[in-house]
Amino acid sequence: MRLDFSYPPRHGSGEVSVPDTVRCPTCRRVGPWAGNPHRPFCSQRCKLADLGNWASERYRIAAERVPVDEEESEE
């Protein structure tokens, strides 16, 4: 199976169309999708701010807590 990532996609080829613009998840500004090396972010600054939020645990993925076995934690 060969994937075609050309932009814009050919209609009728079964591919998902790519938007012309995208909203930055950090600052919410609208910017271009094509030719943007930081996408989906608008800039390197927003990209690094998002990474910092993950690193400082401001973002979390919901999951059930796993009980810690006391024997394993002593090792």
Long-range contacts (C-beta under 8 A, 24 or more apart in sequence): 7-34, 25-50, 26-50
